[in-house]
Amino acid sequence: MSGDNRRESTVELLVALLSDAAESAPLMIVLDDVQWMDSASWAVTLGAARKVSPLLLVLVTRPNPEQEMLDDLSSIGTSAHL
């Protein structure tokens, strides 16, 4: 299994586990200092935001997050930047 396939499988597995947990009770996940997250963590976070329901996902970052981060979140359509 290649590194990319392993990464995708791991992301899918983690999102599926969160989805299963959300079936029995709503989830709230709070992540602090998201400006330091690596690409794999970001992939899991975005995957969960898109596919896990019900989910309240709170991401805390420095006052001026990178524009790419905001673009990724706004593509979901159910996000709010406070």
N, C-alpha and C positions, 0 to 999 in steps of 0.2 A: 504494500500500500504506500503510495507516494505521500509526501508531507502535506500537500494540498488536500488530498483526499482524506487524510487523517484529521486535518484541521476542520474540514467541512463536516465530517462525521461526528466529531466531538461537539461542535456547535449545535448540530441537529439533535444530538443526544441530550445536551443540557437544556435546550429549549423544550424538548419533549418532556423531560422530567419536570420542568416548571409548569408546563401545560397540564400534566397529570395532577400536580399539586393544586393547581387552580380549579380543577374540577370539583374538588371537595370543599374548598373555601377560597374566598378572594385573597389575592396576594398583594403585599406591599413590600417593595424592595427599595432600600435607600442606599445609594452609592455616593460616597464622598470623594472629593479630589479626582473627579473623572478626567481631568486634564492629564493625568498621569497614566491612564489606562493604555494598555498595549492593543494592537489590532485584534488579537484573538478575544480579549475581554470586550472590546467594542462590538465585535461581531455577535457575541452572545447577547449583549445588551440590546442591540438593535433587533436581533432575531426575536428576543423575548417581547420587546415592545410591539413588534408587528404581529406575533402569533399567539401570545399568551393572553387569555381573557378569562375572568376579570383580573386586571393587574393595575396597580398604582405604582408607577416607577418614578422615583424621585432621584434626580441626578444633581449633585452639588458640585459646582466648579468655581474657579476664580471669577472675579467680576467681568472679565473680558475673554470669554472662551473663544477658541479658534472658530472661524467662520465655517469651516468644513464640518465641525461637530454640530453646529446649529443647522446647517443644510441637511445633514443626515437625519436629524430629529424632525425637522419640519416636513421632510418627505413622508413621514408616517401619517401626518394629518390630524392626529389627536394629541398633539403636544402643545405645551404652552411655555414660553420663555418668560420668566418673572425677573 
